[in-house]
Amino acid sequence: MNKLKFLIVAMGLILFSLPALAQEESEDGGAGVAGSKYGSDSATCVTNLSLYREFFNQWKAGKYSDNHLAEQSLASWRYCFFNCPVASKNMYLHGERLINNYITEYQNDSVKKQAYVDTLMMIYDQRIKYYGNDPKAPASVVLGRKAQDWMKYRQDQSKVYYPMFLESFYKTGNESEPATLYSYYVATIYYVKQGNADRDLILENYVAIEDVIDFNLNRYAGDEKKMEPYTKIANNIEKSVSQFANCEKLIELYDPKLKANPNDLKLAKNIVKFLEKRKCTKSDLYFSALEKVHAKEPSAETAFLMGKMALEREQFVKAKDYLLEATNKLPDTLVTKKASAYLLLAETFRSLGQYSSARTAAIKVLNYNPNEVMVFILIGDLYSAAASDCLLQGLRVSYWAAADKYIKAINMTNDEKIKDLAQKKLAAVQRSFPEKQDIFMRSLTEGQTITIECWIGESTTIRARD
């Protein structure tokens, strides 16, 4: 192309591009064509901006296959990058695409490849400098992208890129991009493997990253398209982290640490998070760590968990205290958790032989979950257990009241396992009903309604054993 023809083409491109250019730069937040954003030689800047864009668009339209168009675009792009760096935000996005093309082209030439990697990093740095306040991609987000590419092309330099990920993550928080979150986790592994930190760091960052993932999964619940990238990276991280954080390894690593630092609240909190994430909550380590957290910073949630675990360990007095605290602190809006807390409290009172209190707690479950079938099975068990204390003329009449509760449970549920459980319990108490002659000798009649005395105080129907 001779000089005259080039100038004609350039002027045509400028005239054709000016309206669109003004619109695009306005969207970039720029000052317009005549503003200082075009540098000391605005005419040359606008010319090169138009040329690089035209060649870039042609290159893109050809699916980035024509390297001659890439070269033409890069030549004009380079002028804009160095001489009018605030002319366009898109210039930085296009520059990334152009430079990555050359990194790929010189894959087998390490010197040229690394020179282009340096250029790519310079693009990120300059974008941060001039467009660091961009609300769509602020400096911390761009820093995360820079860290990704540094790790991609210079994996052995974790001392360089890991601090970038760290800064990006803690400045961006819940707004961190999914790709950056996953890369931050991978970078942590490289950082540890290259001897720069203990493996504890992998677990600490794993929990922090998972918290951000969980936040976004909850934020976008129901929107599959927005949830998908977070679900994907969560699954990928989960596959990887098991080699560092199965229950056995976590306990082996953190049990001696907690024993050596019993007053370290941060350590106890981290252990609780690690073990919850890895579903290691049956361990004594989890119980001990959570107990320390609850002692220093008690909450409804920790009281609930402590009560549940104490009950499982048959520490019934502890369980009662924790679960009473949980039921008092849990807001009524958390109906599922509140119902569960009262059901566990009822089980605890039963284990302590405090049957009346157990029934009171069980009935409160129905305030939050009216369809909880286990309430009626539990009350039936209480009545059955009280048979020797609740007598009528020597007859163990509480079995009749227990049968009423089991029958109610059977009629309420479609869950075959629960139904089968209730039916077995019903059959057991029916075998304990009095004989017909025992009823007759006491001037009682089958089908007669009576009220059971003692703490039960309920009406039931007299029945004989089959």
QUIJO-V377653 format. One record per helix or strand of 2 or more residues. SS is the DSSP state (H for helix, E for strand). FROM is the first residue (numbers start at 0). TO is the last residue. Records with the same first field share a line. If there is no record, write none. Layout:
SS = FROM-TO ; FROM-TO
//
This chain:
H = 2-26 ; 35-37 ; 41-60 ; 66-82 ; 89-104 ; 109-130 ; 138-152 ; 157-174 ; 177-192 ; 199-218 ; 223-244 ; 246-259 ; 264-276 ; 283-295 ; 299-311 ; 315-328 ; 334-350 ; 354-367 ; 373-384 ; 397-411 ; 415-429 ; 435-440
E = 448-450 ; 458-460
//
